[in-house]
Amino acid sequence: MFTKIVLSACSIAGIGLTGCASLQPREAFPGVADQVQARTGARAVWNQGGSDDQAVMQSVREMLSHDLTADAAVQIALLNNRTVQATYEELGIAQAELVQAGLLTNPVFSALVRFPGGGRGSADVELSVSQNFIELLSVPLRKKAAASQYEAAKARVAAQVVSMSFEVRKGFYMLQGAEQMLDMRRSVLQATAAFFDASKRLREAGNTTELALANDQALYGQAKLDMARAEAEAVKDRENLIALLGLWGPDATIKVAGRLPALPDHETDLTRVESLAVRRRLDLSAAVAELNATYQSLGFTQRFTWLNNAEISVDTEHDTDGSWVTGPGISIPIPIFDDGSAQVSVARARVRQASDRLYAMAVQVRSEARSAHAQMLAAREQALFYELAVLPLRRKITQQTQLQYNAMIAGVFQLLLAKRDEIDAAHGYIQSLQDYWLARTELERAVGGILPAQSPPTTAPDMDMKMPDDMNANEHHRNP
């Protein structure tokens, strides 16, 4: 008898049940990987915990054996950063929730036994199997809402990975600029140290003044301070990049390409930068999918809110006379106290909230794109001004001061000041070049993907920070 009851209940539940969908956590990953590669130029891999991971690690170590470029750094991070790998697990969670939305809750079996008073006669036994029948009707709506949430989750995951790639690019340019600055400061320190040693020997021989020696010492001391600051900055930026790449232990030794790339010859035509951002930003796509999901949830709530607990059942009772009585049953909530209007109001508010958030995000995306574009162009103009005007002028001033020094018209202190100003100009140029690449990376983040290169990347011109050749022991004695 119990078997008949269960089969009857299952046949009722089977009206809306299409079968258990299989769990495939990695089903959506190829699409996400394609979106990531289209926007970053790097290959995305979800570690399987198997033998293929060894090939991935070998690829990472191969890239680490060479000087890193920005593109290589992004590729290593997408393969090796555990935060990125953890983000991919959101796909499995969202896919499981989609499967769950298409499933019915398990039927509920209940049994009731009543014994006659005085111990006479047989016990009264009541058995039943019940199922929430509203679920049978609401499965399509629930699946539509879950499917929209699934699409939103895929867009969010891809957006987070793309955003991480731009953090890696920024970290790379920060380190590259810091190391270029460190190289410059190291050259300056070596030159000022040699010059200060020569100045001390001249002072001991009585061929220079105490004031000249003090000026030389001050220049050397400032070079040491600048060097220490540059070293600290490079260490901080290096550790930041190492963390972004997910490296530790023996693999945490990285070497970046020597100097920042030179400015591209031309910039990408971004007269429609706003439309590009709206079209490519994945976080905006996620917000659209979230809005669709709230619309689907509203439809479900409006139709079934106060009927959520309605059930159908099959009941059988073994009476005290030994006979079995079997029949269907139904239970429906009576909307006396709660007619579901509050839940519908909440669902409508969430739709309006999601719509407003989408609108606000679209406005913000447009603003970010315009602002980032303006910042990049401003950084480019500043770097060009340093490269074409400031640096040549400072070099010319140093050369002319050198000639006057050789002719004994200018003193050594004037020559040192001219060289110091040239060093400051070189510092400003490196900083402005770094600002440009950081601004360009921020623009790429704002428009949702890397920009096409306008010319083959080249390195920026070298900064010759040697002290003037004629400032040696033979010439220094002419300083009064």
KEKOL-382005 format. One line per 4 residues: number of its first residue (from 0); their letters; for each residue x, y, z of C-alpha. Coordinates in nm, 2 decimals. Example, Ala and Ser with C-alpha at 12.3 -4.5 7.8 and 13.67 -1.06 7.14 Angstrom:
0	AS	1.23,-0.45,0.78  1.37,-0.11,0.71
This chain:
0	MFTK	0.00,0.00,0.00  0.28,0.24,0.09  0.44,0.18,-0.25  0.12,0.27,-0.43
4	IVLS	0.09,0.59,-0.23  0.45,0.69,-0.32  0.40,0.61,-0.69  0.07,0.81,-0.70
8	ACSI	0.24,1.11,-0.54  0.54,1.09,-0.78  0.30,1.08,-1.08  0.14,1.40,-0.96
12	AGIG	0.48,1.57,-0.90  0.59,1.45,-1.24  0.35,1.69,-1.41  0.60,1.97,-1.39
16	LTGC	0.92,1.78,-1.35  1.14,1.75,-1.65  1.42,1.56,-1.49  1.73,1.66,-1.28
20	ASLQ	1.97,1.88,-1.47  2.33,1.77,-1.44  2.58,1.99,-1.26  2.85,2.11,-1.49
24	PREA	3.04,2.39,-1.30  3.28,2.45,-1.59  3.01,2.47,-1.85  3.02,2.85,-1.88
28	FPGV	3.40,2.89,-1.86  3.49,2.88,-2.23  3.26,3.18,-2.30  3.41,3.37,-2.01
32	ADQV	3.76,3.29,-2.12  3.68,3.42,-2.47  3.55,3.74,-2.32  3.86,3.78,-2.11
36	QART	4.10,3.71,-2.40  3.91,3.96,-2.63  3.96,4.23,-2.37  4.30,4.16,-2.22
40	GARA	4.48,3.97,-2.50  4.57,3.70,-2.24  4.46,3.34,-2.21  4.24,3.24,-1.92
44	VWNQ	4.28,2.89,-1.76  4.07,2.74,-1.48  4.30,2.51,-1.29  4.16,2.16,-1.29
48	GGSD	4.37,2.02,-1.01  4.52,1.76,-1.25  4.81,1.70,-1.47  4.73,1.99,-1.70
52	DQAV	4.82,2.23,-1.42  5.18,2.12,-1.45  5.19,2.24,-1.80  5.04,2.57,-1.69
56	MQSV	5.31,2.61,-1.42  5.58,2.52,-1.67  5.45,2.80,-1.89  5.46,3.04,-1.60
60	REML	5.82,2.95,-1.52  5.92,2.99,-1.88  5.78,3.34,-1.89  5.95,3.42,-1.56
64	SHDL	6.29,3.31,-1.70  6.28,3.62,-1.93  6.25,3.99,-1.87  5.88,4.06,-1.80
68	TADA	5.67,4.28,-2.02  5.33,4.42,-1.93  5.15,4.15,-2.15  5.36,3.87,-1.99
72	AVQI	5.28,3.99,-1.64  4.90,3.99,-1.72  4.93,3.64,-1.87  5.11,3.51,-1.56
76	ALLN	4.85,3.66,-1.33  4.56,3.50,-1.52  4.73,3.16,-1.50  4.87,3.18,-1.15
80	NRTV	4.68,3.43,-0.93  4.47,3.23,-0.68  4.22,3.52,-0.64  4.15,3.48,-1.01
84	QATY	4.10,3.11,-0.97  3.87,3.17,-0.67  3.66,3.40,-0.89  3.60,3.12,-1.14
88	EELG	3.43,2.92,-0.86  3.14,3.17,-0.88  3.05,3.01,-1.21  3.01,2.67,-1.04
92	IAQA	2.79,2.83,-0.77  2.57,3.02,-1.02  2.53,2.70,-1.24  2.43,2.50,-0.93
96	ELVQ	2.17,2.76,-0.84  2.04,2.75,-1.20  2.00,2.37,-1.17  1.84,2.41,-0.83
100	AGLL	1.58,2.65,-0.96  1.46,2.38,-1.20  1.42,2.12,-0.93  1.11,2.05,-0.72
104	TNPV	1.14,2.01,-0.34  1.12,1.65,-0.23  0.78,1.51,-0.15  0.70,1.48,0.23
108	FSAL	0.59,1.15,0.37  0.40,1.15,0.70  0.26,0.88,0.91  0.00,0.89,1.19
112	VRFP	-0.08,0.60,1.42  -0.37,0.61,1.67  -0.43,0.32,1.92  -0.78,0.24,2.04
116	GGGR	-0.87,0.29,2.40  -0.85,-0.01,2.63  -0.63,-0.19,2.39  -0.92,-0.34,2.20
120	GSAD	-0.92,-0.36,1.82  -0.65,-0.28,1.57  -0.46,0.05,1.55  -0.58,0.33,1.31
124	VELS	-0.29,0.41,1.07  -0.28,0.71,0.84  -0.02,0.75,0.57  0.03,1.04,0.33
128	VSQN	0.27,1.18,0.07  0.24,1.56,0.00  0.40,1.79,-0.26  0.40,2.17,-0.30
132	FIEL	0.20,2.19,-0.63  0.27,2.56,-0.68  0.63,2.47,-0.76  0.50,2.26,-1.05
136	LSVP	0.35,2.58,-1.20  0.63,2.82,-1.11  0.93,2.62,-1.23  0.95,2.80,-1.57
140	LRKK	0.94,3.14,-1.41  1.20,3.04,-1.15  1.43,2.90,-1.42  1.40,3.22,-1.62
144	AAAS	1.50,3.43,-1.32  1.79,3.19,-1.24  1.90,3.20,-1.60  1.93,3.58,-1.58
148	QYEA	2.12,3.55,-1.26  2.35,3.30,-1.43  2.42,3.54,-1.71  2.49,3.81,-1.46
152	AKAR	2.73,3.59,-1.27  2.92,3.51,-1.59  2.95,3.88,-1.68  3.06,3.96,-1.32
156	VAAQ	3.33,3.69,-1.32  3.47,3.81,-1.66  3.45,4.17,-1.54  3.65,4.09,-1.22
160	VVSM	3.92,3.90,-1.41  3.95,4.18,-1.67  3.97,4.44,-1.38  4.25,4.23,-1.22
164	SFEV	4.44,4.23,-1.55  4.45,4.61,-1.55  4.56,4.61,-1.19  4.85,4.39,-1.30
168	RKGF	4.93,4.63,-1.58  4.93,4.93,-1.35  5.15,4.74,-1.10  5.39,4.65,-1.38
172	YMLQ	5.43,5.01,-1.50  5.47,5.13,-1.14  5.76,4.89,-1.09  5.91,4.96,-1.43
176	GAEQ	5.91,5.33,-1.37  6.05,5.28,-1.02  6.34,5.07,-1.14  6.42,5.31,-1.42
180	MLDM	6.42,5.59,-1.16  6.64,5.38,-0.94  6.89,5.32,-1.22  6.91,5.70,-1.28
184	RRSV	6.96,5.77,-0.91  7.23,5.50,-0.89  7.42,5.66,-1.18  7.39,6.00,-1.01
188	LQAT	7.51,5.86,-0.68  7.81,5.70,-0.84  7.90,6.02,-1.02  7.86,6.25,-0.71
192	AAFF	8.05,6.00,-0.50  8.35,6.01,-0.74  8.33,6.39,-0.76  8.31,6.43,-0.38
196	DASK	8.62,6.21,-0.34  8.81,6.43,-0.59  8.69,6.74,-0.41  8.82,6.61,-0.08
200	RLRE	9.16,6.54,-0.23  9.17,6.89,-0.38  9.08,7.04,-0.04  9.35,6.85,0.13
204	AGNT	9.60,6.99,-0.13  9.46,7.34,-0.08  9.33,7.37,-0.43  8.97,7.44,-0.34
208	TELA	8.77,7.63,-0.08  8.58,7.49,0.22  8.26,7.63,0.07  8.31,7.44,-0.25
212	LAND	8.38,7.12,-0.06  8.06,7.17,0.15  7.86,7.22,-0.17  8.00,6.90,-0.32
216	QALY	7.92,6.71,0.01  7.57,6.84,0.01  7.52,6.72,-0.35  7.65,6.38,-0.26
220	GQAK	7.43,6.36,0.05  7.12,6.45,-0.14  7.21,6.19,-0.40  7.22,5.93,-0.12
224	LDMA	6.88,6.03,0.01  6.73,6.02,-0.34  6.88,5.68,-0.39  6.74,5.54,-0.06
228	RAEA	6.39,5.67,-0.15  6.41,5.52,-0.50  6.52,5.18,-0.35  6.23,5.18,-0.10
232	EAVK	5.98,5.27,-0.38  6.11,5.00,-0.60  6.09,4.74,-0.33  5.73,4.83,-0.25
236	DREN	5.63,4.82,-0.62  5.81,4.49,-0.67  5.63,4.32,-0.38  5.30,4.46,-0.51
240	LIAL	5.35,4.31,-0.85  5.48,3.98,-0.71  5.16,3.95,-0.51  4.94,4.03,-0.81
244	LGLW	5.12,3.75,-1.01  5.06,3.51,-0.73  5.42,3.42,-0.68  5.61,3.31,-0.37
248	GPDA	5.92,3.12,-0.27  6.18,3.06,-0.55  5.94,3.18,-0.82  5.91,3.53,-0.65
252	TIKV	6.23,3.65,-0.83  6.12,3.86,-1.13  6.30,4.09,-1.37  6.11,4.35,-1.56
256	AGRL	6.21,4.50,-1.89  6.46,4.78,-1.85  6.28,5.10,-1.93  5.93,5.23,-1.98
260	PALP	5.80,5.21,-2.34  5.82,5.53,-2.54  5.50,5.72,-2.63  5.32,5.57,-2.93
264	DHET	5.34,5.78,-3.25  4.96,5.82,-3.26  4.67,5.77,-3.03  4.36,5.56,-3.10
268	DLTR	4.08,5.76,-3.24  3.83,5.76,-2.94  3.58,6.02,-3.06  3.31,5.78,-2.95
272	VESL	3.48,5.67,-2.63  3.15,5.67,-2.44  2.98,5.43,-2.68  3.28,5.20,-2.67
276	AVRR	3.27,5.18,-2.30  2.90,5.11,-2.29  2.94,4.84,-2.55  3.24,4.67,-2.39
280	RLDL	3.21,4.71,-2.01  3.12,4.37,-1.86  3.00,4.51,-1.53  2.74,4.70,-1.72
284	SAAV	2.63,4.37,-1.89  2.61,4.22,-1.55  2.38,4.50,-1.43  2.15,4.45,-1.73
288	AELN	2.12,4.07,-1.65  2.05,4.16,-1.29  1.77,4.38,-1.40  1.62,4.10,-1.61
292	ATYQ	1.64,3.87,-1.32  1.45,4.11,-1.09  1.18,4.14,-1.36  1.14,3.76,-1.37
296	SLGF	1.13,3.75,-0.99  0.85,4.01,-0.99  0.64,3.80,-1.23  0.68,3.50,-1.01
300	TQRF	0.59,3.69,-0.69  0.28,3.86,-0.84  0.14,3.52,-0.95  0.22,3.29,-0.67
304	TWLN	0.31,3.48,-0.36  0.03,3.38,-0.12  0.00,3.03,-0.27  0.36,2.93,-0.20
308	NAEI	0.26,2.68,0.07  -0.02,2.52,-0.12  0.01,2.14,-0.14  -0.15,1.83,-0.30
312	SVDT	-0.13,1.50,-0.14  -0.23,1.13,-0.15  -0.36,0.99,0.18  -0.45,0.64,0.29
316	EHDT	-0.59,0.53,0.62  -0.61,0.19,0.77  -0.93,0.20,0.98  -0.98,0.00,1.30
320	DGSW	-1.21,-0.24,1.11  -0.92,-0.34,0.90  -1.01,-0.16,0.58  -0.79,0.08,0.38
324	VTGP	-0.93,0.41,0.26  -0.72,0.61,0.00  -0.78,0.94,-0.18  -0.62,1.27,-0.29
328	GISI	-0.59,1.58,-0.07  -0.52,1.95,-0.11  -0.42,2.23,0.12  -0.44,2.60,0.02
332	PIPI	-0.34,2.89,0.24  -0.63,3.13,0.32  -0.51,3.49,0.26  -0.67,3.64,0.57
336	FDDG	-0.37,3.80,0.73  -0.12,3.81,0.45  -0.24,3.85,0.09  0.12,3.88,-0.05
340	SAQV	0.09,4.26,-0.13  0.40,4.34,0.08  0.61,4.08,-0.10  0.49,4.22,-0.44
344	SVAR	0.57,4.57,-0.32  0.92,4.46,-0.23  0.97,4.29,-0.57  0.85,4.60,-0.75
348	ARVR	1.09,4.82,-0.55  1.38,4.59,-0.64  1.30,4.62,-1.00  1.30,5.00,-0.97
352	QASD	1.62,4.98,-0.77  1.79,4.76,-1.03  1.67,5.00,-1.31  1.80,5.31,-1.13
356	RLYA	2.14,5.14,-1.05  2.17,5.04,-1.41  2.10,5.39,-1.53  2.35,5.53,-1.27
360	MAVQ	2.61,5.29,-1.37  2.57,5.38,-1.74  2.62,5.75,-1.65  2.92,5.66,-1.44
364	VRSE	3.07,5.44,-1.71  3.04,5.73,-1.96  3.19,5.97,-1.72  3.48,5.74,-1.64
368	ARSA	3.56,5.69,-2.01  3.56,6.07,-2.08  3.77,6.15,-1.77  4.02,5.87,-1.84
372	HAQM	4.05,5.98,-2.20  4.12,6.33,-2.10  4.37,6.22,-1.83  4.56,6.01,-2.09
376	LAAR	4.58,6.29,-2.34  4.70,6.53,-2.07  4.97,6.29,-1.95  5.08,6.24,-2.31
380	EQAL	5.11,6.62,-2.37  5.32,6.65,-2.05  5.55,6.37,-2.14  5.60,6.51,-2.49
384	FYEL	5.68,6.85,-2.34  5.94,6.70,-2.12  6.09,6.50,-2.41  6.09,6.77,-2.68
388	AVLP	6.13,7.09,-2.47  6.24,7.05,-2.11  6.51,6.78,-2.15  6.68,6.94,-2.45
392	LRRK	6.68,7.28,-2.29  6.83,7.15,-1.96  7.10,6.97,-2.15  7.17,7.28,-2.35
396	ITQQ	7.20,7.48,-2.03  7.44,7.23,-1.88  7.65,7.23,-2.19  7.67,7.61,-2.21
400	TQLQ	7.75,7.63,-1.84  8.02,7.37,-1.89  8.17,7.59,-2.17  8.16,7.89,-1.93
404	YNAM	8.32,7.68,-1.66  8.60,7.57,-1.90  8.65,7.94,-1.98  8.66,8.02,-1.61
408	IAGV	8.36,8.25,-1.65  8.13,8.03,-1.43  8.22,7.86,-1.11  8.18,7.49,-1.02
412	FQLL	7.87,7.56,-0.81  7.68,7.71,-1.11  7.78,7.40,-1.31  7.65,7.17,-1.03
416	LAKR	7.32,7.36,-1.02  7.28,7.32,-1.39  7.34,6.95,-1.37  7.10,6.92,-1.08
420	DEID	6.83,7.09,-1.28  6.90,6.85,-1.56  6.86,6.56,-1.32  6.54,6.70,-1.20
424	AAHG	6.41,6.73,-1.56  6.51,6.36,-1.62  6.32,6.27,-1.31  6.02,6.46,-1.43
428	YIQS	6.03,6.30,-1.77  6.04,5.94,-1.63  5.75,6.04,-1.39  5.54,6.18,-1.68
432	LQDY	5.61,5.88,-1.90  5.50,5.65,-1.62  5.19,5.87,-1.56  5.10,5.83,-1.93
436	WLAR	5.11,5.45,-1.92  4.91,5.44,-1.60  4.66,5.68,-1.75  4.64,5.47,-2.07
440	TELE	4.58,5.15,-1.85  4.31,5.34,-1.66  4.14,5.43,-2.00  4.16,5.07,-2.11
444	RAVG	3.99,4.97,-1.78  3.72,5.24,-1.84  3.64,5.13,-2.19  3.65,4.76,-2.09
448	GILP	3.95,4.63,-2.28  4.29,4.70,-2.42  4.34,4.96,-2.69  4.50,4.86,-3.02
452	AQSP	4.87,4.96,-3.05  4.93,5.24,-3.29  5.30,5.16,-3.34  5.55,4.90,-3.24
456	PTTA	5.66,4.95,-2.87  6.00,5.10,-2.83  6.19,5.20,-2.52  6.22,5.56,-2.40
460	PDMD	6.54,5.75,-2.46  6.81,5.68,-2.21  6.89,5.94,-1.94  7.26,6.02,-1.94
464	MKMP	7.32,6.13,-1.58  7.70,6.14,-1.58  7.86,6.44,-1.43  8.04,6.67,-1.68
468	DDMN	8.36,6.51,-1.80  8.57,6.83,-1.74  8.47,6.85,-1.37  8.78,6.66,-1.26
472	ANEH	9.07,6.72,-1.03  9.26,6.91,-1.29  8.99,7.16,-1.35  8.84,7.19,-1.01
476	HRNP	9.12,7.40,-0.87  9.00,7.69,-1.07  8.70,7.74,-0.85  8.78,8.04,-0.63
